[in-house]
Amino acid sequence: MGLLVNIIKSIISSVKEDSKPQQQQPVRPVVPERTDEEWKAYFREILITDFAQYSFREDVPVQDIVGYANDEFKLYVDRPKQAYKAEWGQPYNFVLETPSGIKGVVMIGKGHCHEINVKYLISRMYAKKIGIPYIYFYTQLPNKKDYVVNRIYKFLN
């Protein structure tokens, strides 16, 4: 009889658990799985359709913009200033231009590369040094078209 009572209690307990409201998990944005080339093609299409007033170049080495510079920067909080050559920087994915000059650069990266990867930091500092916007995007985020367009316009204006 004790076994039967335990089985009934177990069933009642599981029914009570099932009837409790379940805590909803936070919704994570769905990020399309794309290769690096697919991401570049996606951004290229946005630049062509939404930024027709600009011409753009792709995969531009930093030294093509700033020359063969060798400047001191403090890229990391815990390190003193060091000299970094422009050619050590990550090439700019897209350089936006008008006849009057360069208006900004667009960089696409993974993880937190724009804050920790020395190549990206060098590129960012040289863009800052010459006064052009460094507009960056992370491929682990959705990067919906409206967001990309608004973010680029925000930096360019």
Disulfide bonds with the S-S distance in Angstrom:
none
